[in-house]
Structure formats: C-alpha cells, structure tokens
Amino acid sequence: MAERLLEVNQRGLWQSVNQKMLEKFKAIALEAEGIIENLEF
C-alpha cells in the first residue's frame, strides 16, 4: 500500500501530501522490501 501511495505522489496525483507522511511511507516501503528479501521459502 505504501508503494502505491508513493507512486501516486510521483505521478503528481496527490496534491496535498504531507512531507512527514511521505517520509514515513518511504520508510515503510523500504522496511517491507527488506522483510520480503529476507524471507525463505
């Protein structure tokens, strides 16, 4: 979900984004990516 919101912002579709919220979304996306990369199947 965080990645989708970041994409919406990059496309200029989210006009009133709060910068602190945007930074939190970036951190969440990076954390999720790290978790997924460390999963073993």
C-alpha positions as CSV (number, residue, x, y, z in Angstrom):
1,M,0.0,0.0,0.0
2,A,2.8,2.4,0.9
3,E,4.4,1.8,-2.5
4,R,1.2,2.7,-4.3
5,L,0.8,5.9,-2.4
6,L,4.4,6.8,-3.2
7,E,3.7,6.1,-6.9
8,V,0.6,8.3,-6.8
9,N,2.7,11.1,-5.4
10,Q,5.4,10.6,-8.0
11,R,2.8,11.0,-10.7
12,G,1.6,14.2,-9.2
13,L,-1.9,12.9,-8.4
14,W,-1.6,13.6,-4.7
15,Q,-1.7,17.3,-4.3
16,S,-1.8,17.8,-0.6
17,V,0.7,15.2,0.6
18,N,2.3,15.9,4.0
19,Q,6.1,15.6,3.7
20,K,6.4,13.8,7.1
21,M,3.8,11.3,6.0
22,L,5.6,10.8,2.7
23,E,8.8,10.1,4.5
24,K,7.0,7.5,6.7
25,F,5.6,5.8,3.6
26,K,9.1,5.6,2.2
27,A,10.4,4.1,5.4
28,I,7.6,1.6,5.5
29,A,8.2,0.6,1.8
30,L,11.9,0.1,2.5
31,E,11.2,-2.0,5.6
32,A,8.7,-4.2,3.8
33,E,11.1,-4.7,0.9
34,G,13.8,-5.8,3.4
35,I,11.5,-8.2,5.1
36,I,10.4,-9.7,1.8
37,E,14.0,-10.1,0.6
38,N,14.9,-12.0,3.8
39,L,12.0,-14.5,3.6
40,E,13.0,-18.1,2.9
41,F,10.6,-20.4,1.1
